[in-house]
């Protein structure tokens, strides 16, 4: 044992422990018990509550749920400023695969959650033949039936519908405001030739194109920003709208730079509209299996309200016209399904 003791290195004895540096003392002071609760990290419940924002609408029992993450800014909650009831019977499963009757499609304004079917509609969509889905959207109180939007509807792949607006409705062509209140730049140079805004004899032509061959989502590039219509998932539908059988969402898109900084991609900037069909909102006489039937349209036009160039009216017209166009696409899809069933039955 004395031999081992001689081989061990001698450890110097110190009279006191080393002192902390001033920087460490400051950091420890910030973590003292006197720190206010607001500066502490949030608890699990608080973090969960801030990650999900829920708003309610008295007219439709609507809740908008928007999840936020650390990598993306949270979206503003959907707060509709106008509600409409679109009335159309659509197409039933048990019917021939032919076009629907060219009945006018009235669009009524909903006030305080109710509307009168006998009241004067705000808009009326007029179609003139069973074989042609092209239509005029006119104001309900306009005896001259001057179109505020003409939809040139063309059936078949590679032939997107075109919305034709009078130039006076969308002039000057300014970009929309972002949810933060700053002007949002509209990028028309994304390589897509089908969605380029074009002029035609003093009018503006805006095609609505499909995002891809495997999705029903449609994109409409306008002077006020790019709008995208898509079908919500069952989970999203259950979280956003109570008792809804079907939910279409119209979103305002914006281009943001990816991590590399060399490319950009489209991200959702805000929810512009929600089209709901359920027991209390869909057109009477139709069911959840009906294609292209009417329902309740809620629109948030707050970001365009203060503009002096008539942007609010133009966006409202585009949202209503594009929603009606989405219903017509449902009818076309139903006709194709019926044709396939009949062809399969004839070949068996």
C-alpha positions in Angstrom: 0.0 0.0 0.0 2.8 2.5 0.7 4.2 1.8 -2.8 0.8 2.5 -4.5 0.5 5.7 -2.6 3.8 6.9 -3.9 2.8 6.3 -7.5 -0.5 8.3 -7.3 -0.2 11.9 -8.5 -0.7 14.5 -5.9 -3.9 16.5 -6.2 -3.6 20.1 -5.2 -5.9 21.2 -2.4 -7.9 24.4 -2.8 -9.4 26.3 -0.1 -12.7 27.2 -2.0 -14.7 26.2 -5.1 -14.1 28.1 -8.3 -16.4 31.1 -8.9 -18.8 31.3 -11.8 -18.1 33.9 -14.5 -20.3 37.0 -14.8 -22.1 35.6 -17.9 -23.1 32.5 -16.0 -24.3 34.5 -13.1 -26.6 36.6 -15.4 -28.0 33.4 -17.0 -28.8 32.0 -13.6 -30.4 35.2 -12.5 -32.8 35.0 -15.4 -33.9 31.5 -14.2 -34.6 32.7 -10.6 -38.0 32.0 -9.0 -38.9 35.7 -9.6 -39.2 35.1 -13.3 -42.7 35.8 -14.6 -44.7 32.8 -15.8 -45.2 34.3 -19.3 -41.4 34.0 -20.0 -41.3 30.3 -19.1 -41.7 27.6 -21.8 -45.4 26.8 -22.4 -46.9 23.7 -20.9 -48.2 20.9 -23.1 -51.8 22.2 -22.9 -50.8 25.7 -23.8 -48.7 24.6 -26.8 -51.5 22.5 -28.0 -54.0 25.3 -27.7 -51.8 27.7 -29.6 -51.1 25.2 -32.4 -54.8 24.9 -33.2 -57.0 27.9 -33.8 -60.8 27.3 -33.8 -63.4 29.8 -35.0 -67.1 29.3 -35.1 -69.7 30.6 -37.6 -73.3 30.9 -36.4 -74.8 30.5 -39.8 -73.4 27.0 -40.7 -71.9 25.7 -37.5 -68.5 26.1 -39.2 -65.2 25.7 -37.4 -61.9 26.5 -39.1 -58.9 24.6 -37.7 -55.5 25.7 -38.8 -52.4 24.0 -37.5 -49.1 25.9 -37.2 -45.6 24.6 -37.2 -42.2 26.1 -36.3 -41.1 26.1 -40.0 -44.1 28.0 -41.4 -46.1 31.0 -40.2 -49.5 30.2 -38.8 -52.5 31.0 -41.1 -55.1 33.5 -40.1 -58.4 31.8 -39.0 -61.1 31.6 -41.6 -63.6 34.4 -40.8 -66.2 34.6 -43.6 -67.5 38.1 -44.4 -70.3 36.9 -46.8 -72.5 33.7 -47.1 -74.4 32.5 -50.1 -76.7 29.6 -50.9 -76.2 28.0 -54.3 -79.3 26.1 -55.4 -78.9 23.4 -58.1 -80.2 19.8 -58.2 -77.0 18.3 -59.7 -77.1 14.8 -61.1 -78.3 11.6 -59.4 -76.7 8.2 -59.8 -79.8 6.6 -61.2 -80.0 8.7 -64.4 -78.9 8.5 -68.0 -75.3 9.8 -68.8 -76.6 12.9 -70.5 -76.3 16.6 -69.7 -78.5 18.2 -67.1 -81.3 20.5 -67.9 -80.3 24.1 -68.4 -82.1 25.4 -65.4 -81.0 28.8 -63.9 -78.8 28.4 -60.8 -79.7 31.1 -58.3 -77.2 32.3 -55.7 -78.9 33.8 -52.6 -77.3 35.8 -49.9 -77.6 34.3 -46.5 -78.2 36.7 -43.6 -77.9 35.6 -39.9 -77.9 32.0 -41.0 -81.1 32.0 -43.0 -82.3 32.8 -46.5 -85.6 33.0 -48.4 -85.9 30.8 -51.5 -88.5 33.3 -52.8 -86.2 36.3 -52.4 -84.3 38.0 -55.3 -81.0 36.2 -55.7 -77.7 38.1 -55.7 -76.5 36.2 -58.8 -78.0 33.8 -61.3 -76.0 31.4 -63.5 -77.7 31.1 -66.9 -77.1 28.2 -69.2 -78.8 28.1 -72.6 -78.7 24.5 -73.8 -78.4 21.0 -72.4 -75.4 20.1 -74.5 -73.4 23.2 -73.6 -72.2 24.0 -70.1 -71.0 27.5 -71.0 -73.0 30.1 -69.0 -73.4 33.7 -68.0 -73.2 34.9 -64.4 -75.5 37.9 -64.0 -76.7 39.9 -61.1 -80.2 39.0 -59.9 -81.4 42.6 -60.0 -80.1 43.4 -63.5 -83.1 43.3 -65.9 -80.7 43.5 -68.9 -78.8 40.4 -67.7 -75.4 41.8 -68.5 -72.8 39.2 -67.6 -70.4 40.0 -64.8 -68.6 36.7 -65.7 -68.9 34.4 -68.7 -67.7 30.8 -68.3 -66.6 29.2 -71.5 -66.9 25.5 -70.5 -65.2 23.0 -72.7 -65.5 19.2 -72.0 -62.5 16.9 -72.3 -58.9 16.7 -71.2 -56.6 19.6 -72.1 -59.5 22.0 -72.5 -59.8 23.9 -69.3 -62.8 26.2 -68.7 -62.2 29.9 -69.1 -63.7 32.7 -67.0 -64.2 35.9 -69.1 -64.5 39.1 -67.0 -65.2 42.6 -68.3 -62.1 44.6 -68.1 -63.8 47.3 -66.0 -64.4 44.8 -63.2 -60.7 44.0 -62.7 -58.9 47.2 -63.6 -56.3 48.2 -62.5 -54.7 44.8 -62.2 -53.1 45.1 -58.8 -51.9 42.2 -56.6 -53.9 41.2 -53.5 -52.9 41.9 -50.0 -51.3 39.2 -47.9 -52.7 38.1 -44.6 -50.0 40.4 -42.9 -51.3 43.4 -44.9 -48.3 43.6 -47.3 -48.8 43.5 -51.1 -48.4 40.0 -52.4 -46.5 39.5 -55.6 -48.2 37.4 -58.3 -45.7 35.3 -60.3 -46.9 34.5 -63.8 -43.7 32.9 -64.9 -44.0 29.4 -63.5 -43.8 27.6 -66.8 -47.5 26.9 -67.2 -48.9 28.0 -70.5 -52.5 27.2 -69.7 -53.0 29.5 -66.8 -51.6 32.7 -68.3 -53.9 35.7 -67.9 -54.9 37.0 -71.3 -57.0 39.8 -72.8 -59.7 39.3 -75.4 -61.4 42.4 -76.9 -61.2 44.4 -73.8 -62.1 41.5 -71.5 -60.0 39.3 -69.3 -59.7 35.5 -69.9 -58.8 33.4 -66.8 -58.5 29.7 -67.4 -58.9 27.3 -64.4 -56.6 24.3 -64.8 -56.2 21.0 -63.0 -53.2 20.7 -60.6 -52.5 17.1 -61.9 -54.2 14.1 -63.6 -54.6 12.3 -60.2 -56.3 15.1 -58.3 -59.6 17.1 -58.5 -57.9 20.3 -57.3 -58.2 23.2 -59.7 -56.0 26.4 -59.9 -57.2 29.8 -61.1 -54.5 32.5 -61.6 -56.0 36.0 -61.4 -54.7 39.5 -61.0 -55.6 39.3 -57.4 -53.6 36.2 -56.6 -53.8 32.5 -57.4 -56.9 30.7 -56.1 -57.0 26.9 -55.6 -60.1 24.8 -55.2 -59.6 21.5 -53.5 -61.7 18.8 -51.8 -61.0 18.5 -48.0 -60.2 15.1 -46.5 -62.6 13.4 -44.2 -60.5 14.3 -41.2 -60.2 17.9 -42.2 -64.0 18.1 -43.0 -64.9 16.7 -39.6 -62.6 19.2 -37.8 -63.7 22.2 -39.8 -67.5 21.8 -40.3 -69.8 19.9 -38.0 -72.1 17.4 -39.7 -70.8 18.2 -43.3 -71.0 15.5 -45.9 -68.7 17.3 -48.3 -66.4 20.3 -48.1 -64.7 22.3 -50.9 -62.0 24.7 -49.9 -60.8 27.7 -51.9 -57.3 28.9 -50.9 -55.2 31.9 -51.8 -51.7 30.6 -52.8 -48.4 32.4 -52.7 -44.9 31.5 -53.9 -42.2 31.1 -51.2 -38.5 30.2 -51.5 -37.5 26.7 -50.6 -34.5 25.9 -48.3 -32.0 26.0 -51.1 -33.2 29.5 -52.1 -32.9 28.7 -55.8 -36.5 27.5 -56.4 -39.9 28.5 -55.2 -43.0 26.5 -54.4 -46.6 27.4 -53.8 -47.9 27.5 -50.2 -51.3 28.3 -48.8 -51.5 31.9 -47.7 -55.1 32.0 -46.5 -58.5 30.3 -46.8 -60.8 32.4 -49.1 -63.9 30.3 -49.2 -65.5 27.1 -48.0 -68.4 25.3 -49.8 -70.3 23.0 -47.5 -72.9 20.4 -48.3 -74.7 18.7 -45.4 -78.2 17.9 -44.1 -78.9 21.6 -43.4 -77.1 23.2 -46.3 -77.4 21.1 -49.4 -80.2 21.8 -51.9 -83.5 20.1 -50.9 -84.3 17.0 -52.9 -80.7 16.0 -53.2 -78.6 13.6 -51.1 -75.0 13.1 -50.2 -74.5 10.9 -53.3 -75.7 13.5 -55.7 -73.0 15.0 -57.9 -72.9 18.8 -58.4 -75.8 19.7 -56.0 -76.0 23.0 -54.3 -74.9 24.0 -50.8 -73.6 26.9 -48.6 -70.8 29.1 -49.8 -68.9 31.1 -47.2 -66.4 33.7 -48.5 -63.8 35.8 -46.7 -63.2 39.1 -48.6 -61.6 41.1 -45.8 -58.2 41.5 -47.5 -59.9 43.1 -50.5 -62.5 45.2 -48.8 -60.4 48.4 -48.4 -59.2 48.5 -51.9 -60.6 51.3 -54.2 -60.2 49.4 -57.5 -63.3 47.2 -57.1 -61.2 44.2 -56.2 -63.7 43.0 -53.6 -66.5 42.6 -56.2 -64.2 41.0 -58.7 -63.0 38.4 -56.3 -66.5 37.7 -55.1 -67.6 37.1 -58.7 -64.7 34.8 -59.4 -65.3 32.8 -56.3 -69.0 32.3 -57.1 -68.3 31.5 -60.8 -65.5 29.1 -60.0 -67.6 27.3 -57.3 -70.4 26.8 -59.9 -67.7 25.5 -62.3 -66.6 22.9 -59.7 -70.1 21.7 -59.5 -70.3 21.3 -63.2 -67.1 19.3 -63.2 -68.7 16.9 -60.6 -71.6 16.4 -63.1 -69.2 15.6 -65.9 -67.3 13.1 -63.7 -70.6 11.5 -62.8 -71.5 11.2 -66.5 -68.2 9.5 -67.3 -68.7 7.0 -64.4 -72.2 6.2 -65.7 -70.8 5.7 -69.2 -68.2 3.3 -67.9 -70.8 1.3 -66.0 -73.0 1.1 -69.0 -70.1 0.1 -71.2 -69.1 -2.6 -68.7 -72.6 -4.0 -68.5 -72.9 -4.1 -72.3 -69.6 -6.0 -72.7 -70.3 -8.6 -70.1 
